[in-house]
Amino acid sequence: MSPITNEMRSVFTDMIAMVSSGEMNAGACPVRDVMDQIGDKWSSLLLFALAARPHRFGELKRAVPDISQRMLTQSLRDLQRDGLISRHVFATVPPSVEYRLTPLGESLMPPLFGLMSWANANHARIRAARAAFDTQGAAEAV
């Protein structure tokens, strides 16, 4: 039994038909447009952290310790631009800023958690497949 539903097949087929017919430019594909953002190296980790509760900038930096300050700033701006997170400035001395999920960002969490759970459950199998492929590819290259 396949986990792919007829509805999923239909949506995919319709999108491919629209790109093939010229109705939709491949660069304007909604799936590519959204997945480019949430599938980058940092966005899903930041969204995951913000799903638990709002965070200040420094807390996010500690939650994702290998992200540079520049990339954290850019990723937060991109997520805010897409309407997935909001930025709240508090009139304190010094001013403090807090980031939180918007309702749109919250609506992304169930499918994102599903994908993250799948990745976690299948990571060992994927690494084994890569190793087997790399070994086979090295043998074929000789």
N, C-alpha and C positions, 0 to 999 in steps of 0.2 A: 504494500500500500504506500503510495507516494504522498509526502507531506504537501505537495504542490496542488492547490485546488484549481478547479476549472475557472474560478473568478481570477486567480493569479495569472493563469495562462492567457485569459482573455485580455486582461490589462496589458500584459507584456506584448501580445500579438498586436493589439491596437496601437501601442506606442511604436513598435517596429514598422508597422504599416504607415503610420504618419510620417516617420523619418524617411522611409523608402519612397513615399509618394511626393515628398517635398513639402508636405503640409507643416511639418515641424523641422526646424533646423536641428541637427544632432547636438549642436552646442547649446541649444535652448531646452534640451530635454530636462523635465523637472526632476527626474530621478538623479541624473548626473549632477544637476545644480545643487540639490540638497545633499546628496551623498559626498560630494567633494568637500563640503563644509564639515559635516558631522563625522566623516570618515578620515579626517586628517589625523595627524599624530597626537594632537593634544585635546581637541574639542570634546571627544567622548569622555575622556578622563575628567575634564572640568565639569561637564554636565553631570557626570556620575557623582562628583563631590557635592555639587550644588543640589542634587536631588535629596541629599540627606538633610540639608539646612542651608540658609544663607551663609555666605563666607565673606570675610574681608580679603583684600588683595594678598596680604601676607599669609593668611591662612591657606589660601589657594596655592601660594608658592610652596608652602610646607606640605600640602596634600599631594602635590605633583613636584617632588624635589628636583627632578632632572630637567625641568623646563626653565629656560632663561627668562629673565625679567622682560626682555623685549618680546619674546614669543608669547608669554603670558598676556602681556598688554594687547598684542595684536589678536590673539585668539579670543580674548574677552570682547574686544571691539567687534570682531566678526560675528560672534554669537549674539551680541547685542544688536548689531545691524540686521541680523536675520530674525530678530524678535524672539529668540529663544531664552535670553536672559535679560534682566533689567539691572541698572546701576542706580544705587541710591546714595546720595551724598548727605551726610549729617553735619549740621552746623555745630561742630565741636572744635576745640582748639587742641591740637591741630585737627583740620577737617578729616572725618573718616568716611570711607566709601565701602558699601556693601553690595555684593552681587547676589542675585537670587533668580530662580527659574520664573519665567512668565507662564501663564496658562498654556501657551503654545509649547513652551519647553517641557512643561509637565506632561503634555499629551504625547511627547516623544519618548518619555521614559519607559513605558511598557515594551514597545518594540526594541528600544535600545538595550534594555535589560535582557530581553530575550536573546538578542545577538551576542551580548557579552557573556551570558550563561552558556550559549552554544560554543563560543570561542574557548571558554574555560574548560568545558567538558571535552572538547575535541582537539585541544592544543597538542597533546602528546601524539595523537594519530596524525595530525598535520605535520608535525616535526619528523615523525617516522617516514611519512610519505615523501617529504622533501629529501631526507637523507637517502632513501631508496632511489629517488629520481637522480640525485646528484651522483650517486655511485654508478648507476646505470649509464648516465650521461658521460661520466668519465671513462667508463669501459668502452662505450661506443665511439668515443673520440679517438681512442688508440688504434 
